[in-house]
């Protein structure tokens, strides 16, 4: 019986319903994608190898780090063991999601597990990715070990038998490195044209000489002055090193433009201004953009305001373990080196922060045994809240000490070189804001509770402050207010401070030693070893004088200064017209003053002085640009050994004076011997010439010349190349008179 129309229609509808059924959810449930399935696994290498009894403890210890970045458990950690039951030093870990595994790889790779072990974390799927397309050879080929090549000794100059220092001088297009000589001209080591395009700079310990180029930075060193490192940074303008020379910051005013395929820089550096480098590998660690400084961007007429950048923008801790950067008015970001990860994953919020400075050496606070670095910062008055100075311990971020300040216009932070003190120079305004004055707030960092001493007996504004290196004395320069309508800057006053004598190793209160009024000084330059200081006038049309002071004069002490730890004496004065820069050598024996063409074009060149102000050398040089002494690394002597050397300095000085005298005698002897050699050569030539003339006249049958004639001929032959001497006789009528005789 044939199906009716209604049956055929019903069957057709059932067929259509079957075609519309979607089985994709079932396929997804039962289909396995091996690569995606392994994306949740990571491989942890670099683990300690422990016996089976300690395996469980090791897994629990490892989970402390693993669970910070995702969800996992002991059941999801597989740690292989060898035949003896000892772990193999690696483990497979499964996270809940691929995203958690990727986060763990990013944050845990190359991080320390403990003091002896650093772990390496990678995705399990990377085994397949790096093993494809023949990247892994299945047959073992023994690696070829290149022959040993001895590298240049980068601190070779420290072995100079005469203990001389080096300096670099940039003039015209030439850059030269020289040995400094106390007497005579400096001894040239190397001199190259177009060695740099803008300026040169030594690294903090003197290991490298830095040259600046449009494409980047180059480091030079060794006895042959060969290129040691290259760092690509297009348009680089400035460079800064960490204290231990392990890291370096480069900055360019214009953002970098990095194209894909660049051998050094990645696309992450594109559009950035700063790069933090690892000097040993010459590879970038991280890059940053320049932050905009707070304040208006245009003036009242709508023109853009040129704002000065804060340099260095990235400041290093004393041990180079941290580098910090300020987001003006908001926070301070502290990064851990060498990974350049943000400490505790967040910036330290400090509302209104204006400036900060690290302690220049490792602090040793009273009864503090834990590791720390100190960071000092200040904030201005915000609304009804006073200005504040804070001392913070890193990495704990504990506030060690704060100090509230009122009526503050500006503040500057000055650390003492051994981190025993930090002085905050506070410029205060009156309530009417018509007059200014300065207070010195001195934090005694190494004393219990960090007490603060205030020096507020200053009548005028402090324009310069400088601590004594490795000491506890300081010098300030103050200046009065400029009268309205006057274009002549006011006279300055120089004040010298020292602490009072105290029992034991304690440092007494700071007291004024002496004030010198009616000066034009604006610069303070301490010897790197303390004691001696130059108070000078630089970049000024009002004066260019140099005053050389000694804080530990060995003569009779003034009655007023008997209770102070100083005996101040003016050793000498000098002047250098147009002086722009002053720099002490690392030993503190010499000081160079220079007039750079970068500042003006009048009498460019340099002067070299002894520490007491004696002029040793004066050399005018056209297109003179830069003079920089080569730094020395820190001493290896202990404090007791240094004290013994200073105690027996006169005995050592005799040996050096004898060596200098012998050197001068050798130089004089060389000059005398050279002259004597030239005289002997002349006499020998004269004798030979005389004999040749006699033989020629005998051959021609001519009579012998007289001695006078023979000498004249010889002299004429010797002077043929120097020209002939012609004698002319002129007659001149001096007076003429006429007389008529009868």
C-alpha positions in Angstrom: 0.0 0.0 0.0 1.6 3.3 -1.1 2.2 5.8 1.7 -0.1 8.6 1.9 1.0 12.3 1.3 0.7 13.0 5.0 3.2 10.1 5.8 5.7 11.2 3.2 5.6 14.8 4.6 6.1 13.5 8.2 9.1 11.4 7.2 10.7 14.3 5.3 10.3 16.5 8.4 12.1 13.8 10.5 15.0 13.7 8.0 15.4 17.5 8.1 15.5 17.4 11.9 18.3 14.9 11.9 20.4 17.1 9.5 20.0 20.0 11.9 21.5 18.2 14.9 24.8 19.8 16.1 27.4 17.4 17.5 30.2 20.0 18.0 30.0 20.0 21.8 30.5 16.2 21.9 33.5 16.4 19.5 35.1 19.1 21.7 34.5 17.0 24.8 36.1 13.8 23.4 38.7 15.2 21.0 42.2 15.7 22.4 44.6 18.4 21.2 48.0 17.3 22.5 49.7 20.7 22.2 46.9 22.6 23.9 46.6 19.9 26.6 50.3 20.4 27.5 50.1 24.2 27.7 49.2 23.9 31.4 52.6 22.1 32.2 55.9 23.8 33.0 59.3 22.4 33.5 61.3 23.6 36.5 65.1 23.1 36.3 68.0 24.0 38.6 66.5 22.3 41.7 68.7 20.7 44.4 69.2 17.0 44.2 68.0 15.4 47.4 67.4 11.8 48.7 64.0 10.3 48.7 63.4 11.2 52.4 63.7 14.9 51.6 61.7 14.8 48.3 58.4 15.7 49.9 59.9 18.6 51.8 61.5 19.9 48.6 58.1 19.8 46.8 56.4 21.7 49.6 59.3 24.3 49.6 59.0 24.7 45.8 55.2 25.1 46.1 55.7 28.4 48.0 57.0 30.0 44.9 54.8 28.1 42.4 51.5 29.0 44.1 52.2 32.7 43.9 51.4 32.7 40.2 48.7 30.1 39.8 46.8 27.1 41.2 48.6 23.9 41.7 49.2 21.2 44.4 51.6 18.5 45.5 49.7 16.0 43.3 50.4 18.1 40.3 54.2 18.2 40.8 56.1 15.2 39.3 59.8 15.1 40.4 61.7 12.3 38.7 64.3 10.2 40.7 67.2 8.1 39.6 68.0 4.5 40.5 69.3 5.4 43.9 66.1 7.4 44.8 67.8 10.8 44.5 65.9 13.5 42.6 67.1 14.5 39.2 67.1 18.2 39.8 64.0 19.1 37.8 60.3 18.7 38.0 57.1 18.9 35.9 54.3 21.1 37.3 50.7 21.3 36.1 48.7 24.5 36.6 44.9 24.9 36.4 45.0 27.0 33.1 47.5 27.8 30.4 47.4 31.4 31.4 48.6 30.6 34.9 51.5 28.5 33.4 52.5 31.4 31.2 52.5 33.8 34.1 54.6 31.4 36.2 57.2 31.2 33.4 57.4 35.0 33.0 57.8 35.7 36.7 59.7 32.6 38.0 62.3 32.1 35.3 65.9 32.8 36.5 64.8 33.6 40.0 66.7 32.4 43.1 65.1 29.5 45.0 67.6 29.9 47.8 71.1 31.2 48.3 72.7 28.4 46.2 70.0 27.6 43.5 68.5 29.6 40.8 65.6 28.0 39.0 64.8 28.0 35.2 61.1 27.7 34.3 59.9 26.9 30.8 56.8 25.7 29.1 56.7 21.9 28.4 55.5 22.6 24.8 58.7 24.5 24.1 60.4 21.1 23.8 58.4 20.5 20.6 58.6 24.1 19.4 62.4 24.2 19.6 62.8 20.7 18.3 61.0 21.1 15.0 62.5 21.6 11.5 65.8 19.9 12.4 66.8 22.4 15.1 68.0 19.5 17.3 70.6 17.2 15.8 69.9 13.6 16.8 73.6 12.7 16.5 76.0 14.0 19.1 78.8 16.2 17.8 81.5 17.0 20.2 81.7 20.8 20.6 84.7 22.6 19.4 86.5 24.5 22.2 88.1 27.6 20.8 91.7 28.2 21.9 92.2 30.4 24.9 92.8 34.1 24.2 94.0 36.2 27.0 92.0 39.4 27.3 93.5 42.8 28.0 94.0 43.8 31.6 91.4 46.6 32.0 93.1 48.0 35.2 96.6 48.0 33.9 97.2 51.7 34.7 97.0 51.0 38.4 100.4 49.2 38.2 102.3 52.3 37.2 105.6 52.3 39.0 105.5 56.0 39.7 101.9 56.0 40.9 100.8 58.5 38.3 97.2 59.3 37.5 95.7 59.5 34.0 93.4 62.1 32.5 91.5 62.5 29.2 91.6 65.8 27.3 89.1 66.6 24.5 90.1 69.5 22.3 89.1 70.3 18.7 88.3 66.9 17.1 90.9 65.0 19.1 90.6 63.0 22.3 93.8 62.1 24.1 94.7 60.2 27.2 97.8 61.2 29.2 100.0 60.4 32.2 100.1 63.4 34.5 103.5 64.7 35.3 104.3 67.0 38.2 107.0 68.8 36.1 107.1 69.2 32.4 104.5 68.3 29.8 102.1 65.4 30.3 103.1 62.1 28.7 100.8 61.1 25.9 99.4 57.6 25.9 96.9 57.7 23.0 95.5 60.5 20.8 92.7 59.9 18.3 90.7 62.1 16.0 86.9 61.9 16.0 86.9 59.4 18.9 83.6 60.8 20.0 80.9 63.0 18.6 79.7 64.9 21.7 81.7 64.2 24.9 83.7 61.5 26.7 83.2 60.0 30.2 85.0 57.6 32.5 83.1 54.8 34.2 82.9 55.2 38.1 85.9 53.0 38.8 87.9 54.1 35.7 87.7 50.7 33.9 86.2 52.1 30.7 86.3 55.3 28.7 82.9 56.1 27.2 82.5 57.7 23.7 79.2 59.0 22.5 77.9 58.5 18.9 74.7 59.1 17.0 74.1 55.3 16.8 75.0 54.5 20.4 77.7 54.2 23.1 81.1 52.5 23.0 83.4 51.5 25.8 87.2 51.5 25.5 89.9 50.1 27.7 93.0 48.1 28.1 96.7 49.0 27.2 95.8 49.1 23.5 92.6 51.2 24.0 90.6 48.7 22.1 86.8 48.7 21.9 85.4 46.5 24.7 81.6 47.0 24.3 79.0 48.6 22.0 75.5 49.6 23.0 73.0 50.5 20.3 70.8 53.5 21.1 70.0 55.8 18.2 70.3 59.5 19.0 71.7 58.9 22.5 72.4 62.0 24.5 73.4 61.0 28.1 74.8 58.0 29.8 75.1 57.0 33.5 76.7 54.0 35.2 75.9 52.1 38.4 78.5 52.4 41.2 79.9 49.0 40.5 80.0 49.5 36.6 77.7 46.4 36.1 74.8 48.4 34.7 74.3 51.5 32.6 71.5 53.8 31.6 71.3 55.6 28.3 68.9 58.3 27.3 67.8 60.0 24.1 65.7 63.1 23.9 63.8 61.8 20.9 62.0 58.4 21.3 63.8 55.5 19.5 62.5 54.1 16.3 63.2 50.4 16.1 62.4 48.3 13.1 61.6 44.6 13.1 64.7 42.5 12.7 67.0 44.8 14.7 69.9 42.6 16.0 70.1 44.2 19.4 66.9 46.1 20.2 63.4 44.6 20.1 60.1 46.2 19.3 59.6 46.7 23.0 62.2 49.5 22.8 60.3 51.3 20.0 59.1 54.7 21.2 61.2 54.6 24.4 63.8 57.0 25.7 65.7 55.1 28.4 67.4 51.8 28.3 68.9 49.9 31.3 71.9 47.8 30.0 73.8 44.9 31.4 77.4 45.9 30.7 78.9 42.4 30.7 76.5 41.1 28.1 75.8 44.4 26.3 72.1 43.4 26.3 69.2 45.7 27.3 67.4 44.7 30.5 64.4 47.1 30.2 63.4 50.3 28.5 61.2 53.2 29.6 59.7 56.4 28.3 60.4 59.9 29.6 57.8 61.0 32.2 56.3 64.5 31.9 57.2 66.8 34.7 54.3 68.4 36.6 53.4 72.0 35.9 52.1 74.1 33.0 53.2 73.1 29.5 52.7 76.6 27.9 53.5 80.1 29.1 51.1 83.0 29.4 51.5 83.7 25.6 50.8 80.1 24.6 54.4 79.2 23.8 55.7 75.8 24.9 57.8 75.7 28.1 61.1 73.9 27.9 61.4 71.8 31.0 64.7 70.5 32.2 64.9 66.7 32.7 66.0 65.3 36.0 69.3 63.6 35.4 70.0 60.9 36.4 66.4 59.9 36.2 67.3 56.4 37.4 69.3 56.5 40.6 71.3 53.5 41.9 71.6 52.1 45.4 75.1 52.0 46.8 75.4 48.2 46.1 73.7 48.4 42.7 71.0 45.9 43.9 68.3 48.5 43.2 67.6 51.3 40.8 64.8 53.7 41.4 62.8 56.2 39.4 60.4 58.9 40.6 57.0 59.6 39.1 56.9 63.3 40.1 54.2 64.1 42.6 53.0 60.5 42.9 55.4 57.7 43.7 58.8 56.1 43.6 59.3 52.9 41.6 62.1 50.7 42.9 63.4 47.9 40.5 65.5 44.9 41.5 68.6 44.2 39.5 69.4 42.4 37.3 65.8 41.2 36.5 64.5 44.8 36.5 61.2 43.6 38.1 59.3 46.1 40.2 59.9 45.5 43.9 56.8 44.0 45.5 55.0 44.5 42.1 54.0 48.0 42.9 55.4 51.5 43.2 55.8 53.2 46.6 53.1 55.9 46.7 54.3 59.2 48.2 51.9 62.0 47.5 53.6 65.1 46.2 57.2 63.7 46.2 59.6 66.2 44.6 63.0 64.5 44.9 64.8 61.5 46.5 68.4 60.3 47.0 69.9 56.9 47.9 72.5 56.7 50.7 75.9 56.7 48.9 77.2 53.7 51.0 75.8 50.8 52.8 74.2 52.2 56.0 75.1 50.7 59.4 72.4 52.0 61.7 72.5 51.4 65.4 71.3 47.9 66.3 70.1 47.1 62.8 71.5 43.7 61.6 69.1 43.1 58.7 70.2 44.1 55.2 68.9 47.5 54.1 69.5 50.5 51.8 68.2 53.9 52.8 66.3 56.3 50.7 65.7 60.0 51.6 62.8 62.0 50.0 60.9 65.2 50.6 57.3 66.4 49.8 56.1 70.0 49.7 53.2 71.6 51.7 49.9 70.2 50.4 46.9 72.1 51.6 47.0 72.3 55.4 49.7 69.5 55.6 53.2 70.6 56.2 56.2 69.8 54.0 57.9 66.5 55.0 61.3 64.8 54.8 61.3 61.1 55.1 64.0 58.4 55.6 62.9 55.0 54.2 64.4 51.6 54.5 64.5 49.4 51.4 63.3 46.6 50.8 61.1 46.7 53.9 59.7 50.2 52.9 59.7 51.0 56.6 59.7 54.8 57.4 62.8 55.2 59.7 62.4 58.9 60.4 60.2 61.8 59.3 60.5 65.6 59.9 57.7 68.1 59.3 58.8 71.5 57.8 56.8 74.7 57.4 56.9 77.7 55.0 59.1 75.7 52.6 59.9 77.1 49.2 62.5 74.5 48.2 64.7 71.7 49.7 67.9 69.9 48.6 69.1 66.6 49.9 72.9 66.2 50.7 74.2 62.8 51.9 77.6 62.5 53.5 79.8 60.0 51.6 79.7 57.3 54.4 76.0 57.7 55.0 76.6 58.9 58.6 74.6 62.2 57.9 72.1 63.5 55.5 71.6 67.3 55.4 68.4 68.8 54.1 69.0 72.4 53.0 65.6 74.0 53.5 64.8 77.4 51.9 62.0 79.0 53.9 60.0 82.1 53.1 58.4 84.5 55.5 54.7 84.6 56.0 54.5 87.6 53.6 56.8 85.6 51.2 58.9 88.7 50.7 62.1 87.4 52.3 64.0 84.1 52.3 66.2 82.2 54.8 67.8 78.8 55.0 67.8 76.1 57.7 70.1 73.0 57.7 68.3 69.9 59.0 71.0 67.3 59.7 69.8 63.7 60.3 72.4 61.7 62.3 71.7 58.4 60.6 73.9 56.1 62.6 72.9 57.3 66.0 70.0 55.7 68.0 66.6 57.0 66.9 68.2 59.1 64.1 68.2 62.5 65.9 67.9 65.7 63.9 70.2 68.7 64.5 69.1 72.1 63.2 71.5 74.8 62.1 69.3 77.9 61.9 71.7 80.7 62.6 72.0 81.5 58.9 70.9 85.0 57.9 71.0 84.6 54.1 70.0 82.0 51.6 72.5 79.1 51.1 73.4 78.8 47.5 75.9 75.9 47.9 76.5 73.2 50.4 79.2 70.4 50.4 80.1 67.7 52.9 83.8 66.7 53.4 84.3 63.3 51.7 84.9 60.6 54.3 84.6 63.3 57.0 82.1 65.2 59.1 82.8 68.8 58.2 81.1 71.0 55.7 81.3 74.3 53.8 78.4 76.6 52.7 78.1 79.7 50.6 75.4 82.2 51.3 74.1 85.1 49.3 71.8 88.0 50.2 68.8 89.1 48.2 69.3 90.9 44.9 68.0 94.6 45.2 65.2 95.4 42.8 66.4 96.8 39.5 70.0 95.7 40.2 71.7 93.5 37.6 74.8 92.9 39.7 74.6 89.8 41.8 75.0 90.3 45.6 78.3 89.5 47.4 78.5 86.1 48.9 79.9 84.8 52.2 81.7 81.5 52.8 81.2 79.7 56.1 83.1 76.7 57.5 81.6 74.3 60.0 83.1 71.4 62.1 81.7 69.3 65.0 82.7 69.9 68.6 85.1 67.5 70.2 83.2 64.6 71.9 84.2 61.5 73.9 85.0 58.3 72.1 83.9 58.0 68.4 80.9 60.3 69.0 80.4 63.3 66.8 79.6 66.6 68.6 77.2 69.3 67.6 78.2 71.3 64.5 79.6 74.7 65.1 80.7 77.6 62.9 84.5 77.9 62.6 84.7 81.1 60.5 82.9 83.2 57.9 84.6 85.1 55.1 82.4 88.0 53.9 82.3 90.1 50.7 83.3 87.4 48.3 82.1 86.4 44.8 82.5 82.6 45.4 79.8 80.2 44.2 81.6 76.8 44.0 82.9 74.3 46.6 85.3 71.5 45.5 86.6 69.1 48.2 89.6 66.9 47.8 88.4 63.3 47.3 90.2 62.3 50.5 88.9 65.2 52.5 90.9 67.8 54.5 91.6 70.2 51.6 88.9 72.2 49.9 88.8 74.8 47.1 86.3 77.6 47.3 86.1 79.2 43.8 84.2 81.5 41.5 83.2 79.8 38.2 81.2 80.9 35.2 81.1 84.5 36.6 82.0 87.9 35.2 82.5 89.3 38.7 85.6 87.2 39.5 87.6 84.1 38.9 89.5 83.5 42.1 90.5 80.2 43.7 91.0 79.9 47.5 92.8 76.8 48.8 91.9 75.9 52.4 93.3 73.3 54.8 91.0 72.0 57.6 93.8 70.2 59.5 96.6 72.8 59.4 99.6 71.6 61.5 100.4 75.1 62.9 99.2 76.8 66.0 95.5 76.6 66.6 93.3 79.6 67.2 91.9 79.9 70.7 88.3 80.0 69.4 88.8 76.7 67.6 90.3 74.6 70.4 87.1 72.8 71.1 86.5 72.0 67.4 87.8 69.1 65.3 89.4 71.4 62.8 92.3 73.9 62.4 91.4 76.0 59.4 94.1 77.8 57.4 94.1 79.5 54.0 97.1 77.9 52.1 97.0 80.0 49.0 95.0 81.9 46.4 95.1 81.9 42.6 93.0 83.1 39.7 92.1 81.6 36.3 90.3 83.9 34.0 87.1 82.4 32.6 87.3 79.2 34.6 84.4 76.9 34.0 85.3 73.6 35.6 87.4 72.4 38.6 88.3 68.7 39.2 90.6 67.0 41.7 92.7 64.0 40.7 91.8 60.8 42.6 94.8 61.0 44.9 94.0 64.6 46.0 97.6 65.8 45.1 96.6 67.8 42.0 93.7 69.8 40.8 92.9 71.0 37.3 90.9 74.1 36.4 89.8 74.6 32.9 88.0 77.0 30.6 85.8 75.1 28.1 84.8 76.4 24.7 81.4 74.8 25.4 80.8 77.7 27.9 82.7 80.6 26.3 85.5 81.3 23.8 87.9 83.4 25.9 91.3 82.0 26.8 90.3 78.4 26.6 92.7 75.9 28.1 93.7 74.5 31.5 95.8 75.2 34.7 97.3 72.5 36.9 97.8 73.2 40.6 99.1 71.4 43.6 96.7 70.7 46.5 98.2 73.8 48.2 97.5 76.2 45.2 101.0 76.2 43.6 100.7 76.7 39.8 102.5 73.7 38.1 101.4 74.1 34.5 99.4 76.6 32.4 98.5 75.7 28.9 96.2 77.7 26.6 94.6 75.4 23.9 92.3 76.4 21.1 89.0 74.7 21.0 89.6 73.1 24.4 86.4 71.3 25.5 86.9 68.9 28.4 89.4 67.6 31.0 88.5 64.6 33.2 90.7 62.6 35.6 90.6 58.9 35.4 88.9 57.5 38.6 90.4 54.8 40.7 88.6 51.9 42.3 88.2 51.9 46.1 91.3 51.1 48.2 92.0 47.6 49.4 93.7 48.8 52.5 91.9 48.7 55.9 91.3 51.8 57.9 94.1 50.8 60.3 96.6 50.4 57.4 95.5 53.8 56.0 96.1 55.4 59.4 99.6 53.9 59.6 100.4 55.3 56.1 99.3 58.8 57.2 101.2 58.5 60.4 104.5 57.7 58.5 103.7 60.0 55.6 106.9 62.0 56.1 109.0 58.9 55.8 107.3 57.8 52.6 107.5 61.3 51.2 111.3 61.3 51.4 111.4 58.3 49.2 109.1 59.9 46.7 111.1 63.2 46.8 114.3 61.3 46.1 112.6 59.5 43.2 111.4 62.9 41.8 114.9 64.3 42.1 116.4 61.3 40.4 113.9 61.7 37.6 114.7 65.4 37.2 118.4 64.6 37.2 117.9 61.9 34.6 116.0 64.3 32.4 118.8 66.9 32.8 121.5 64.3 32.1 119.7 63.3 29.0 119.6 66.9 27.7 123.4 67.3 28.4 124.2 64.0 26.8 122.2 64.9 23.8 124.0 68.2 23.4 127.4 66.6 23.9 126.5 64.0 21.2 125.6 66.7 18.7 128.9 68.6 19.5 130.9 65.4 18.9 129.1 64.8 15.6 129.9 68.4 14.5 133.6 68.1 15.4 133.9 64.8 13.6 132.2 66.2 10.5 134.4 69.3 10.6 137.6 67.2 10.8 136.4 65.0 7.9 135.6 68.1 5.7 139.0 69.7 6.5 140.8 66.5 5.4 138.8 66.3 2.1 139.6 70.0 1.3 143.3 69.4 1.8 143.4 66.4 -0.4 141.5 68.2 -3.2 144.0 71.1 -3.2 147.0 68.8 -3.3 145.5 67.0 -6.3 145.1 70.4 -8.1 148.5 71.6 -7.1 147.1 74.6 -5.2 148.6 76.0 -2.1 147.1 75.3 1.3 144.4 77.6 2.7 145.1 79.5 5.8 143.3 78.4 8.9 140.9 81.4 8.8 140.1 80.7 5.1 139.5 77.0 5.7 137.2 77.7 8.7 135.2 80.2 6.5 134.7 77.7 3.7 133.6 75.0 6.2 131.1 77.4 7.8 129.8 78.4 4.3 129.3 74.7 3.4 127.5 74.0 6.7 125.2 76.9 6.1 124.3 76.3 2.5 120.9 74.9 3.5 120.3 77.7 5.8 120.8 80.6 3.3 123.7 83.1 2.6 124.7 86.0 4.8 125.2 89.2 2.8 126.9 92.2 4.3 125.8 95.6 3.0 127.3 99.1 3.9 125.0 102.1 3.9 126.2 105.7 4.1 123.9 108.2 5.7 124.5 112.0 5.9 123.7 112.9 9.5 124.3 116.7 9.2 125.3 119.1 6.4 126.4 122.8 7.0 127.8 125.5 4.7 130.4 128.1 5.8 131.8 131.1 3.7 135.4 131.8 4.3 136.9 135.3 3.6 
